[in-house]
Amino acid sequence: MQDSGFESIQQGRFVENEAKVERKNEENFLLALAASALLIGSNAQAAECGDVVIGEMNWASGEFLARLDGFILKEGYGCNVSYLTAGTTPQITSMNENRLSNASKTFD
């Protein structure tokens, strides 16, 4: 029976997809390795973190980002996190007066 070429095309696509999956697995491994290195390094910085005040915007996405930042700082770096809920202008003013450590979501 003669090969119509269809089987070889399918085989070629299979090999291409297999190579893509392998590259993606390598990328995921490297990302996991980098994240692990960052977390290991964070233990040394945990003692230096101290108190952090995060600006929490008064809308849903701003609140979510502030809480996410707070979770990372608390769990990953051992910071004592508190939140200041306010709009953009009061938060920028608070940052200028050194009463606010971070505003998660601000716009230019």
N, CA, C and O of each residue as an XYZ file, in Angstrom:
432
protein
N       0.838     -1.167      0.000
C       0.000      0.000      0.000
C       0.890      1.238      0.000
O       1.883      1.307      0.724
N       0.524      2.193     -0.806
C       1.348      3.380     -0.980
C       0.927      4.460      0.015
O      -0.264      4.656      0.262
N       1.899      5.152      0.580
C       1.662      6.236      1.537
C       1.174      7.462      0.777
O       1.827      7.909     -0.166
N       0.034      8.006      1.182
C      -0.520      9.170      0.499
C       0.109     10.469      0.982
O      -0.178     11.533      0.434
N       0.932     10.400      1.965
C       1.547     11.609      2.522
C       0.780     12.121      3.727
O       1.317     12.880      4.534
N      -0.472     11.710      3.850
C      -1.294     12.161      4.969
C      -0.719     11.705      6.300
O      -0.666     12.475      7.259
N      -0.284     10.433      6.353
C       0.294      9.904      7.592
C       1.566     10.649      7.967
O       1.787     10.937      9.144
N       2.396     10.963      6.996
C       3.639     11.676      7.310
C       3.369     13.116      7.740
O       4.104     13.664      8.562
N       2.323     13.731      7.193
C       1.957     15.081      7.641
C       1.476     15.028      9.086
O       1.864     15.862      9.904
N       0.631     14.046      9.400
C       0.155     13.893     10.775
C       1.316     13.633     11.722
O       1.362     14.198     12.815
N       2.235     12.801     11.324
C       3.397     12.495     12.160
C       4.230     13.749     12.390
O       4.724     13.978     13.494
N       4.385     14.558     11.350
C       5.143     15.805     11.484
C       4.484     16.765     12.456
O       5.160     17.400     13.264
N       3.173     16.870     12.378
C       2.448     17.744     13.311
C       2.562     17.229     14.737
O       2.709     18.016     15.672
N       2.497     15.928     14.909
C       2.639     15.330     16.234
C       4.002     15.670     16.831
O       4.100     16.029     18.004
N       5.041     15.556     16.026
C       6.396     15.849     16.488
C       6.518     17.332     16.844
O       7.135     17.671     17.853
N       5.938     18.220     16.031
C       5.969     19.655     16.323
C       5.262     19.956     17.638
O       5.783     20.705     18.465
N       4.079     19.378     17.838
C       3.337     19.606     19.070
C       4.078     19.060     20.276
O       4.074     19.678     21.340
N       4.704     17.926     20.121
C       5.480     17.334     21.206
C       6.645     18.260     21.598
O       6.949     18.420     22.780
N       7.286     18.862     20.596
C       8.397     19.784     20.858
C       7.891     21.040     21.571
O       8.564     21.557     22.463
N       6.711     21.536     21.185
C       6.139     22.714     21.845
C       5.817     22.425     23.302
O       6.067     23.255     24.176
N       5.269     21.259     23.560
C       4.947     20.869     24.936
C       6.226     20.767     25.755
O       6.254     21.197     26.908
N       7.264     20.218     25.191
C       8.541     20.089     25.892
C       9.127     21.465     26.223
O       9.625     21.675     27.329
N       9.068     22.405     25.268
C       9.560     23.765     25.525
C       8.748     24.437     26.621
O       9.309     25.121     27.478
N       7.427     24.248     26.601
C       6.566     24.839     27.617
C       6.873     24.255     28.995
O       6.877     24.982     29.988
N       7.129     22.957     29.060
C       7.503     22.332     30.331
C       8.819     22.897     30.854
O       8.965     23.131     32.054
N       9.769     23.115     29.960
C      11.052     23.705     30.362
C      10.848     25.127     30.882
O      11.447     25.511     31.886
N      10.002     25.915     30.201
C       9.721     27.285     30.652
C       9.063     27.271     32.024
O       9.426     28.061     32.895
N       8.094     26.375     32.220
C       7.422     26.281     33.515
C       8.391     25.873     34.624
O       8.306     26.375     35.745
N       9.300     24.973     34.311
C      10.294     24.557     35.293
C      11.188     25.731     35.689
O      11.476     25.934     36.868
N      11.624     26.503     34.683
C      12.482     27.654     34.973
C      11.746     28.714     35.797
O      12.331     29.328     36.689
N      10.462     28.925     35.496
C       9.677     29.869     36.288
C       9.530     29.393     37.733
O       9.651     30.188     38.665
N       9.272     28.114     37.916
C       9.151     27.564     39.268
C      10.477     27.671     40.021
O      10.500     27.956     41.218
N      11.560     27.442     39.318
C      12.885     27.555     39.931
C      13.158     28.992     40.360
O      13.675     29.226     41.453
N      12.814     29.951     39.509
C      13.017     31.365     39.841
C      12.144     31.774     41.024
O      12.603     32.496     41.910
N      10.896     31.323     41.048
C      10.006     31.643     42.162
C      10.536     31.058     43.465
O      10.469     31.705     44.510
N      11.056     29.850     43.411
C      11.633     29.228     44.606
C      12.826     30.016     45.115
O      12.982     30.206     46.321
N      13.662     30.471     44.205
C      14.826     31.258     44.602
C      14.403     32.560     45.266
O      15.015     32.990     46.244
N      13.355     33.190     44.738
C      12.863     34.425     45.343
C      12.312     34.171     46.739
O      12.553     34.959     47.653
N      11.576     33.081     46.912
C      11.016     32.782     48.224
C      12.093     32.434     49.234
O      11.987     32.803     50.404
N      13.117     31.736     48.802
C      14.228     31.414     49.702
C      14.941     32.691     50.123
O      15.295     32.859     51.290
N      15.149     33.582     49.173
C      15.797     34.856     49.475
C      14.955     35.751     50.361
O      15.494     36.603     51.067
N      13.632     35.573     50.337
C      12.757     36.442     51.127
C      12.895     36.195     52.621
O      12.613     37.097     53.409
N      13.317     35.010     53.039
C      13.463     34.726     54.460
C      14.482     35.642     55.113
O      14.307     36.039     56.265
N      15.530     35.978     54.405
C      16.544     36.868     54.955
C      16.011     38.283     55.098
O      16.449     39.023     55.979
N      15.068     38.670     54.241
C      14.533     40.019     54.285
C      13.362     40.161     55.241
O      12.972     41.283     55.562
N      12.785     39.052     55.708
C      11.593     39.108     56.545
C      11.815     39.918     57.809
O      10.925     40.662     58.220
N      12.960     39.797     58.428
C      13.235     40.532     59.655
C      13.338     42.028     59.408
O      13.105     42.818     60.323
N      13.680     42.433     58.196
C      13.855     43.839     57.882
C      12.569     44.524     57.441
O      12.549     45.751     57.345
N      11.509     43.797     57.173
C      10.311     44.363     56.576
C       9.586     45.315     57.522
O       9.394     46.481     57.179
N       9.185     44.858     58.687
C       8.506     45.712     59.652
C       7.068     46.016     59.281
O       6.362     45.163     58.744
N       6.633     47.247     59.570
C       5.256     47.671     59.328
C       5.114     48.264     57.936
O       5.937     49.066     57.496
N       4.054     47.853     57.254
C       3.768     48.349     55.904
C       2.310     48.780     55.859
O       1.421     48.038     56.278
N       2.071     49.984     55.348
C       0.711     50.478     55.151
C       0.456     50.511     53.657
O       1.169     51.180     52.909
N      -0.579     49.775     53.223
C      -0.897     49.677     51.802
C      -2.159     50.481     51.516
O      -3.166     50.354     52.214
N      -2.087     51.305     50.483
C      -3.247     52.071     50.047
C      -4.236     51.164     49.343
O      -3.892     50.480     48.378
N      -5.463     51.163     49.829
C      -6.517     50.331     49.251
C      -7.531     51.257     48.579
O      -8.248     52.002     49.248
N      -7.581     51.199     47.248
C      -8.497     52.058     46.513
C      -9.940     51.709     46.851
O     -10.238     50.599     47.292
N     -10.824     52.665     46.639
C     -12.220     52.452     47.009
C     -13.064     51.927     45.845
O     -14.205     52.343     45.647
N     -12.477     51.010     45.086
C     -13.222     50.249     44.080
C     -12.687     48.824     44.069
O     -11.597     48.565     44.579
N     -13.454     47.893     43.485
C     -13.201     46.456     43.636
C     -11.812     46.020     43.175
O     -11.127     45.304     43.905
N     -11.378     46.434     41.981
C     -10.078     45.956     41.493
C      -8.933     46.536     42.315
O      -7.919     45.868     42.522
N      -9.085     47.767     42.784
C      -8.063     48.363     43.642
C      -7.975     47.664     44.985
O      -6.887     47.459     45.524
N      -9.129     47.302     45.519
C      -9.166     46.570     46.783
C      -8.512     45.201     46.628
O      -7.739     44.772     47.485
N      -8.827     44.522     45.530
C      -8.246     43.200     45.282
C      -6.719     43.271     45.198
O      -6.029     42.472     45.831
N      -6.187     44.221     44.422
C      -4.733     44.320     44.266
C      -4.048     44.671     45.583
O      -2.972     44.152     45.880
N      -4.661     45.544     46.368
C      -4.077     45.898     47.663
C      -4.019     44.677     48.575
O      -3.012     44.442     49.243
N      -5.100     43.904     48.601
C      -5.133     42.711     49.454
C      -4.154     41.647     48.963
O      -3.555     40.932     49.767
N      -3.993     41.546     47.652
C      -3.015     40.606     47.089
C      -1.600     41.024     47.480
O      -0.803     40.192     47.910
N      -1.290     42.303     47.333
C       0.022     42.804     47.759
C       0.248     42.550     49.243
O       1.330     42.133     49.655
N      -0.789     42.806     50.046
C      -0.683     42.591     51.487
C      -0.428     41.135     51.833
O       0.376     40.829     52.714
N      -1.116     40.238     51.137
C      -0.921     38.809     51.376
C       0.516     38.393     51.066
O       1.140     37.665     51.837
N       1.033     38.862     49.932
C       2.407     38.514     49.541
C       3.409     39.068     50.557
O       4.340     38.370     50.958
N       3.219     40.313     50.968
C       4.145     40.916     51.934
C       4.068     40.227     53.305
O       5.089     40.029     53.964
N       2.864     39.871     53.719
C       2.698     39.228     55.025
C       3.210     37.800     55.025
O       4.003     37.417     55.886
N       2.756     37.009     54.055
C       3.112     35.591     54.026
C       4.519     35.334     53.488
O       5.201     34.419     53.949
N       4.950     36.126     52.528
C       6.245     35.894     51.905
C       7.409     36.587     52.594
O       8.535     36.089     52.582
N       7.130     37.749     53.201
C       8.212     38.538     53.774
C       8.056     38.790     55.274
O       8.941     39.381     55.894
N       6.950     38.351     55.859
C       6.747     38.505     57.298
C       6.433     39.918     57.738
O       6.669     40.265     58.896
N       5.907     40.744     56.849
C       5.595     42.139     57.186
C       4.329     42.226     58.031
O       3.461     41.355     57.966
N       4.240     43.278     58.817
C       3.011     43.620     59.522
C       2.245     44.570     58.605
O       2.645     45.720     58.428
N       1.151     44.095     58.026
C       0.443     44.845     56.992
C      -0.827     45.470     57.540
O      -1.598     44.820     58.245
N      -1.037     46.736     57.209
C      -2.314     47.399     57.470
C      -2.728     48.132     56.193
O      -1.911     48.338     55.295
N      -4.008     48.526     56.120
C      -4.554     49.104     54.892
C      -5.142     50.483     55.166
O      -5.692     50.731     56.239
N      -5.021     51.368     54.198
C      -5.630     52.687     54.233
C      -6.556     52.780     53.026
O      -6.096     52.844     51.886
N      -7.868     52.786     53.281
C      -8.837     52.845     52.193
C      -9.157     54.298     51.890
O      -9.613     55.038     52.761
N      -8.913     54.702     50.644
C      -9.176     56.076     50.225
C      -9.078     56.159     48.708
O      -8.672     55.197     48.056
N      -9.442     57.283     48.157
C      -9.334     57.518     46.719
C      -7.904     57.832     46.322
O      -6.997     57.798     47.154
N      -7.710     58.134     45.061
C      -6.367     58.350     44.513
C      -5.661     59.537     45.154
O      -4.530     59.401     45.620
N      -6.302     60.690     45.187
C      -5.643     61.902     45.696
C      -5.243     61.778     47.161
O      -4.108     62.113     47.499
N      -6.134     61.308     48.056
C      -5.694     61.144     49.449
C      -4.535     60.157     49.604
O      -3.680     60.334     50.471
N      -4.508     59.128     48.769
C      -3.412     58.166     48.872
C      -2.094     58.780     48.415
O      -1.060     58.560     49.047
N      -2.115     59.531     47.351
C      -0.885     60.191     46.889
C      -0.391     61.180     47.933
O       0.810     61.277     48.184
N      -1.312     61.910     48.539
C      -0.944     62.834     49.616
C      -0.325     62.074     50.780
O       0.685     62.505     51.336
N      -0.922     60.946     51.154
C      -0.384     60.135     52.251
C       1.001     59.605     51.935
O       1.852     59.521     52.821
N       1.237     59.241     50.665
C       2.570     58.766     50.285
C       3.586     59.902     50.396
O       4.713     59.680     50.840
N       3.203     61.103     50.000
C       4.111     62.250     50.104
C       4.426     62.585     51.553
O       5.501     63.108     51.849
N       3.504     62.291     52.452
C       3.708     62.551     53.880
C       4.284     61.336     54.608
O       4.345     61.327     55.837
N       4.705     60.316     53.866
C       5.295     59.087     54.419
C       4.373     58.360     55.395
O       4.845     57.722     56.336
N       3.065     58.452     55.177
C       2.109     57.705     55.993
C       1.628     56.458     55.262
O       0.891     55.654     55.833
N       2.031     56.287     54.019
C       1.592     55.180     53.197
C       2.806     54.573     52.516
O       3.600     55.291     51.909
N       2.961     53.254     52.610
C       4.118     52.568     52.035
C       3.940     52.250     50.563
O       4.896     52.321     49.791
N       2.706     51.895     50.164
C       2.481     51.413     48.805
C       1.044     51.686     48.392
O       0.120     51.504     49.185
N       0.856     52.119     47.155
C      -0.473     52.220     46.552
C      -0.471     51.248     45.382
O       0.233     51.451     44.392
N      -1.259     50.198     45.503
C      -1.212     49.108     44.523
C      -1.687     49.512     43.143
O      -1.185     49.002     42.141
N      -2.644     50.420     43.077
C      -3.220     50.741     41.776
C      -3.383     52.247     41.661
O      -4.308     52.832     42.224
N      -2.475     52.860     40.928
C      -2.573     54.282     40.634
C      -2.374     54.498     39.150
O      -1.821     53.638     38.464
N      -2.810     55.613     38.659
C      -2.737     55.914     37.238
C      -2.011     57.224     37.018
O      -2.065     58.125     37.855
N      -1.326     57.326     35.876
C      -0.645     58.587     35.526
C      -1.620     59.543     34.902
O      -1.245     60.658     34.538
